[in-house]
Amino acid sequence: MSAEEGEEDTSCCASCGTAEGDEIKLKKCNGCHLVRYCSVKCQREHRPKHKRACKERAAELRDEILFKQPEGSHLGDCPICCLPMPLDRNVSTLQTCCSKIICPGCDFNDLRRAKELQVGGEAYGKCLFCRQAVPKKAEDFITNVMKRAEVKDPIALYQMGVHRRDEGDYSGAFQYLTKAADLGDAQAHYDLSCFYHNGLGVKKDKKKEVYHMEQAAIEGHVLARNNLGCVEEENGRMERAAKHWIIAVNLGHRHSLDAVKSCYRQGFVSKEDLAKALRAHQAALDAMKSPQRDEANAIRDYMKSRK
């Protein structure tokens, strides 16, 4: 983008030069926000001259959003202990009554407290957040999810998508996941990228796959961020790949840390940036720890070893 194009006067139409007034309202170009037009006709006529600068600026704006470090992962904080959720979603518990996800530490602590007080199963069988009864049957679980999906709860819509996918109904799963993604669910965006990658219920589409992967990464989805780094690596753009992996490392993703170390050995990451990423990585891991979670993890690992 040239300096002349970057300094274009936005007080008048970029095509005909009409100045903005009480009767004439100029509208910004949706792609770059650099110029304004008095009509759609002027925008179309000016498009051949503006197209290149518009694409360059639009790409810059997209990168500003894409490479911004999220404050946390897409999972957010546990609604009970308010600590960042573990990145492994499988260790946490979804409460279908309110669509809240409870960390393993709080779930384990509730069970232990019930046993210490010698309270029956009825007291333990209540949601930690809304205190509604926890469903005991798979049918009740799906019923709760469907009720939440009817009121456009993104987490419930995502769960319905997963349910349909597991049943082999990829078309139905795609519809639910699309609705959840439209409401900003990062996990739904990531799953849609997998659908487009594998051609599940839709035609394979690399462009849409990367788009949904980027949307998930912007919201803090570490696996999507790691995969974007791999995509950039395949395209030979190692500087961009390193940026993606560093963002994932800062959120606590272990696999991306190996990729950043490899980038350091190849000269794509400086020693200072590596040290900064290592400190941020450890800080993210420490923030996810608690005595209750450590105890829950130890018991889970013990139970797995006995199988």
C-alpha positions as CSV (number, residue, x, y, z in Angstrom):
1,M,0.0,0.0,0.0
2,S,1.5,3.3,-1.1
3,A,1.8,6.4,1.2
4,E,-0.5,8.3,-1.1
5,E,-3.3,5.6,-0.8
6,G,-2.8,5.4,3.0
7,E,-3.2,9.1,3.4
8,E,-6.4,9.4,1.2
9,D,-8.9,12.0,2.4
10,T,-11.8,10.3,4.1
11,S,-13.9,13.4,4.3
12,C,-15.1,13.0,0.7
13,C,-16.0,10.2,-1.6
14,A,-12.9,8.4,-2.9
15,S,-14.4,8.0,-6.4
16,C,-16.3,11.3,-7.2
17,G,-14.9,13.6,-4.5
18,T,-18.4,14.5,-3.1
19,A,-18.0,15.9,0.4
20,E,-20.0,14.5,3.3
21,G,-22.9,16.7,4.4
22,D,-26.2,16.7,6.1
23,E,-27.9,15.0,3.1
24,I,-24.9,12.9,2.1
25,K,-23.5,10.2,4.4
26,L,-20.3,8.5,3.4
27,K,-19.8,4.8,4.1
28,K,-16.4,3.2,4.8
29,C,-15.1,0.4,2.6
30,N,-15.9,-2.8,4.5
31,G,-12.6,-4.4,3.6
32,C,-10.0,-1.9,4.6
33,H,-11.8,1.0,6.3
34,L,-9.3,3.4,4.5
35,V,-11.7,5.1,2.1
36,R,-15.3,6.1,2.0
37,Y,-18.0,6.3,-0.7
38,C,-21.2,8.2,-1.3
39,S,-22.9,5.4,-3.2
40,V,-22.5,1.7,-4.2
41,K,-22.0,3.0,-7.8
42,C,-19.0,5.0,-6.8
43,Q,-17.6,2.1,-4.8
44,R,-17.9,-0.2,-7.9
45,E,-16.3,2.3,-10.2
46,H,-13.4,2.9,-7.8
47,R,-12.8,-0.8,-7.1
48,P,-10.2,-1.4,-9.9
49,K,-8.0,1.3,-8.5
50,H,-8.6,0.5,-4.9
51,K,-8.6,-3.4,-5.0
52,R,-4.9,-4.0,-4.4
53,A,-4.6,-1.5,-1.5
54,C,-7.8,-2.8,0.0
55,K,-6.7,-6.4,0.0
56,E,-3.3,-5.5,1.6
57,R,-4.9,-3.5,4.3
58,A,-7.6,-6.1,4.9
59,A,-4.9,-8.7,5.4
60,E,-3.1,-6.4,7.9
61,L,-6.3,-5.9,9.9
62,R,-6.9,-9.7,9.9
63,D,-3.4,-10.4,11.1
64,E,-3.8,-7.9,13.9
65,I,-6.8,-9.8,15.2
66,L,-5.3,-13.3,14.4
67,F,-2.0,-12.8,16.2
68,K,-3.4,-11.0,19.3
69,Q,-2.5,-13.0,22.4
70,P,-5.8,-14.1,24.1
71,E,-6.1,-13.6,27.8
72,G,-6.9,-17.2,28.3
73,S,-8.0,-20.4,26.6
74,H,-11.5,-20.7,25.0
75,L,-12.5,-22.8,28.0
76,G,-12.3,-19.8,30.4
77,D,-12.4,-20.2,34.2
78,C,-14.2,-22.8,36.3
79,P,-17.4,-21.2,37.6
80,I,-16.9,-22.6,41.1
81,C,-13.2,-22.1,41.9
82,C,-12.6,-19.3,39.3
83,L,-9.3,-20.9,38.2
84,P,-8.4,-21.3,34.5
85,M,-9.9,-24.6,33.2
86,P,-7.5,-27.4,32.3
87,L,-6.8,-27.5,28.6
88,D,-7.9,-31.2,28.5
89,R,-11.7,-30.8,28.2
90,N,-12.2,-34.6,28.9
91,V,-11.2,-34.2,32.5
92,S,-13.9,-31.6,33.2
93,T,-17.6,-32.2,33.8
94,L,-20.4,-30.7,31.7
95,Q,-23.6,-29.8,33.7
96,T,-26.4,-30.2,31.2
97,C,-28.9,-28.4,33.3
98,C,-27.1,-25.0,33.0
99,S,-24.3,-25.8,30.4
100,K,-21.6,-24.9,32.9
101,I,-18.3,-26.9,32.8
102,I,-16.9,-27.8,36.2
103,C,-13.2,-28.5,36.7
104,P,-12.1,-31.9,38.0
105,G,-10.9,-30.4,41.3
106,C,-14.3,-28.9,42.2
107,D,-16.1,-32.0,41.0
108,F,-13.9,-34.3,43.1
109,N,-14.0,-32.0,46.1
110,D,-17.8,-32.1,46.1
111,L,-17.8,-35.9,46.1
112,R,-15.3,-36.0,48.9
113,R,-17.3,-33.5,51.0
114,A,-20.5,-35.6,50.5
115,K,-18.7,-38.7,51.7
116,E,-17.2,-36.9,54.7
117,L,-20.6,-35.7,55.8
118,Q,-22.0,-39.2,55.0
119,V,-24.6,-37.6,52.8
120,G,-26.5,-39.8,50.5
121,G,-26.3,-39.9,46.7
122,E,-29.2,-37.4,46.5
123,A,-27.2,-34.5,47.8
124,Y,-24.2,-35.3,45.6
125,G,-26.5,-35.6,42.6
126,K,-27.0,-31.9,42.3
127,C,-25.3,-29.5,40.0
128,L,-22.6,-27.5,41.8
129,F,-23.6,-24.3,40.0
130,C,-27.4,-24.2,39.8
131,R,-28.2,-27.0,42.3
132,Q,-30.5,-28.8,39.8
133,A,-30.6,-32.6,39.9
134,V,-27.9,-34.2,37.8
135,P,-29.4,-36.6,35.2
136,K,-28.7,-40.3,35.9
137,K,-29.7,-41.7,32.5
138,A,-28.3,-41.0,29.1
139,E,-31.8,-40.2,27.9
140,D,-32.1,-37.5,30.6
141,F,-28.7,-36.1,29.6
142,I,-29.8,-35.6,26.0
143,T,-33.2,-34.2,27.0
144,N,-31.4,-31.5,29.1
145,V,-29.1,-30.7,26.2
146,M,-32.0,-30.4,23.8
147,K,-33.8,-28.0,26.1
148,R,-30.7,-25.8,26.3
149,A,-30.2,-26.0,22.5
150,E,-33.8,-24.8,21.9
151,V,-32.9,-21.5,23.6
152,K,-29.8,-21.2,21.5
153,D,-27.2,-22.1,24.1
154,P,-24.0,-22.4,22.1
155,I,-22.5,-25.2,24.4
156,A,-25.7,-27.2,24.1
157,L,-25.8,-26.7,20.4
158,Y,-22.3,-27.9,20.2
159,Q,-23.1,-31.0,22.3
160,M,-26.0,-31.8,20.0
161,G,-23.6,-31.6,17.1
162,V,-21.3,-34.0,18.8
163,H,-24.3,-36.3,19.6
164,R,-25.3,-36.3,15.9
165,R,-21.8,-36.9,14.8
166,D,-21.4,-39.9,17.0
167,E,-24.6,-41.3,15.6
168,G,-23.2,-40.9,12.1
169,D,-25.5,-38.1,11.1
170,Y,-22.8,-35.8,9.8
171,S,-25.3,-33.5,8.0
172,G,-27.3,-32.9,11.2
173,A,-24.1,-32.5,13.2
174,F,-22.8,-29.9,10.7
175,Q,-26.0,-27.9,11.1
176,Y,-25.8,-27.8,14.9
177,L,-22.1,-27.0,14.9
178,T,-22.7,-24.2,12.4
179,K,-25.3,-22.7,14.8
180,A,-23.0,-22.9,17.7
181,A,-20.1,-21.4,15.7
182,D,-22.4,-18.5,14.7
183,L,-22.9,-17.8,18.4
184,G,-19.1,-17.7,18.9
185,D,-18.4,-21.2,20.2
186,A,-14.7,-21.8,19.6
187,Q,-14.9,-25.6,19.9
188,A,-17.6,-25.6,17.3
189,H,-15.4,-23.6,14.9
190,Y,-12.6,-26.1,15.5
191,D,-14.9,-29.1,14.8
192,L,-16.2,-27.5,11.6
193,S,-12.6,-27.1,10.5
194,C,-12.2,-30.9,11.0
195,F,-15.4,-31.4,9.0
196,Y,-14.1,-29.4,6.1
197,H,-10.7,-31.2,6.3
198,N,-12.2,-34.7,6.3
199,G,-15.2,-34.0,4.1
200,L,-17.7,-35.1,6.8
201,G,-21.2,-34.1,5.6
202,V,-19.6,-31.4,3.4
203,K,-17.2,-31.1,0.5
204,K,-13.5,-30.8,1.5
205,D,-12.7,-27.1,1.5
206,K,-9.2,-25.9,2.6
207,K,-10.2,-22.3,2.6
208,K,-13.1,-22.8,5.0
209,E,-11.1,-25.3,7.0
210,V,-8.5,-22.6,7.7
211,Y,-11.1,-19.9,8.3
212,H,-12.8,-21.9,11.1
213,M,-9.5,-22.9,12.5
214,E,-8.5,-19.2,12.7
215,Q,-11.8,-18.3,14.3
216,A,-11.3,-21.0,17.0
217,A,-7.7,-19.8,17.5
218,I,-8.7,-16.2,18.0
219,E,-11.0,-17.3,20.8
220,G,-8.1,-19.1,22.5
221,H,-8.4,-22.7,21.2
222,V,-4.9,-23.9,21.6
223,L,-5.1,-27.0,19.4
224,A,-6.5,-24.8,16.6
225,R,-3.6,-22.4,17.1
226,N,-1.1,-25.2,17.1
227,N,-2.6,-26.6,13.8
228,L,-2.4,-23.1,12.2
229,G,1.3,-23.2,13.0
230,C,1.6,-26.5,11.2
231,V,-0.3,-25.1,8.2
232,E,2.1,-22.2,8.0
233,E,5.0,-24.5,8.3
234,E,3.7,-26.6,5.4
235,N,3.5,-23.3,3.4
236,G,7.1,-22.4,4.2
237,R,6.1,-19.4,6.3
238,M,8.1,-20.2,9.4
239,E,7.9,-16.7,11.0
240,R,4.1,-16.9,11.0
241,A,4.2,-20.5,12.2
242,A,6.4,-19.5,15.2
243,K,4.0,-16.7,16.1
244,H,1.1,-19.2,16.3
245,W,3.1,-21.7,18.4
246,I,4.3,-19.0,20.8
247,I,0.7,-17.9,21.4
248,A,-0.3,-21.5,22.1
249,V,2.7,-22.0,24.4
250,N,1.7,-18.8,26.3
251,L,-1.7,-20.5,27.0
252,G,0.0,-23.7,28.4
253,H,0.0,-26.0,25.3
254,R,2.8,-28.5,25.7
255,H,3.1,-29.8,22.2
256,S,3.5,-26.3,20.8
257,L,6.4,-25.8,23.2
258,D,8.4,-28.5,21.3
259,A,7.7,-26.7,18.0
260,V,8.9,-23.4,19.5
261,K,12.1,-25.0,20.7
262,S,12.6,-26.4,17.2
263,C,12.1,-22.9,15.7
264,Y,14.7,-21.6,18.1
265,R,17.2,-24.2,16.9
266,Q,16.5,-23.2,13.3
267,G,16.9,-19.5,14.1
268,F,13.3,-18.5,13.6
269,V,12.8,-17.6,17.3
270,S,15.3,-15.5,19.3
271,K,16.7,-16.6,22.7
272,E,14.8,-13.8,24.4
273,D,11.5,-14.8,22.8
274,L,12.1,-18.4,23.8
275,A,12.8,-17.5,27.4
276,K,9.7,-15.3,27.5
277,A,7.6,-18.1,26.1
278,L,8.9,-20.6,28.6
279,R,8.1,-18.3,31.5
280,A,4.6,-17.6,30.2
281,H,4.1,-21.3,29.6
282,Q,5.0,-22.2,33.2
283,A,2.8,-19.4,34.5
284,A,-0.2,-20.7,32.6
285,L,0.4,-24.2,33.9
286,D,0.7,-22.9,37.5
287,A,-2.5,-20.9,37.2
288,M,-4.4,-24.1,36.3
289,K,-3.1,-26.0,39.4
290,S,-4.8,-26.5,42.7
291,P,-4.5,-29.1,45.5
292,Q,-8.0,-30.4,44.6
293,R,-7.1,-30.8,40.9
294,D,-3.8,-32.5,41.8
295,E,-5.6,-35.0,44.0
296,A,-8.3,-35.6,41.4
297,N,-5.6,-36.2,38.7
298,A,-3.7,-38.6,40.9
299,I,-6.8,-40.7,41.6
300,R,-7.8,-40.7,37.9
301,D,-4.3,-41.8,36.9
302,Y,-4.4,-44.5,39.6
303,M,-7.7,-45.8,38.3
304,K,-6.4,-45.9,34.7
305,S,-3.3,-47.9,35.8
306,R,-5.6,-50.6,37.4
307,K,-7.5,-51.1,34.1
